[in-house]
């Protein structure tokens, strides 16, 4: 069995795909990864054959940091990137898919489902948040308030979301479909909706009553191959450590990161900062440890508090760690996860990146650190989280025994 694994997105989108690729290899099957340039080193390390395109998803996020926290402006960026990346990927995927037995897609991957249909290949698309599925109880992911508004307002917002998606991508996708002899489609969302599996721990998800029981499986994590460095381990041994990290999502201005660190230091906490490529790491403060990359499962359980962006992978590992959180969402489903963690009692109300200021952050820092109920609820939630990967749902789609 040979499966084409195609993904566009950040680590939270790509790591589950690579975890499944590793699983296939361990079972004696083949996997080929198709994605963007930043995944070259990890594919080489895992011995996964790959076809990568000369563009970096992380670099796109860094380049467009000014739109983070502003849903409408971020949507324009999303559409622009979707068109660019899909047009680049499509010709290559058409070539690759003919010699594969099935396709697993993830993130904002829109180039693979038409070739899969053309060659009658099994196709599954994994997403990590229920608010990609239409419901009158939850807003679509382009809105910053996941649960706000009545059913009528939410219905209108879903109409807007589907209209924008079709307006942005339908013409391009239909041109690609006609190139390979397929009929055009009217509604891209409905076509993809039938292929989606939600991959996130069920304890973290809220599934609305009006939602037909979705296909669901637990989040697939990629085990870390490295331990903590001796230097980091010694730093954490000092105690009273907080974590600050935003994955591939940049803060709009360096000053925000600097005063986040300053606020944490002002209340006598040490800070582990994950800021890949950031030029601020020359600080002489012995209470700040700068990381180029952060193995969440190893670091998070050792922290007193996690300050992050609310990406799907980070949310899973944060919940698994049993540590309370403060979430500063940037875009799309991160707003859902920020509200959801607040509902579960492991995080205070989130601070939007558009409305971030020192007063709001300090208020939430003191609220969490001075109220042990947040830590208690985080520990209780961690006991309910599935810790081991279960690939059986995906295996059944591809008839892998």
Buried (B, 14 or more C-beta within 10 A) or exposed (E): BBBBBBBBBBBBBBBBBBBBBBBBBEEEBBBBBBBBBBBEEBBEEBEBEBBBBEBBBBBBBBEBBEBBBBBEBBBBBBBEBBBEBBBBBBEBBBEBBEEBBBBBBBBBBBBBBBBBBBEEBBBBBBBBBBBBBBBBBBBBBBBBEBBEBEEEEBBEBBEEBBEBBBEBBBEBBBEBBEEEEBEEBEEBBEBBBEBBBBBBBBBBBBBBEEBEEBBBBBBBBBEBEEEBEEEBEEBBEEEBBBBBBBBBBBBBEEEBBEBBBBBBBEEEBBBBBBBBEBEBEEEEEEBBBBBEEBBBBBBBBBBBBBBBBBBBBBBBBBBBBBBBBBBBBBBBBBBBBBBBBBEBBBBBBBBBBBEBEEEBBBBBBEBBBEEEEBBBBBBEBBEEBBEEBEBEBBBEBBEBE
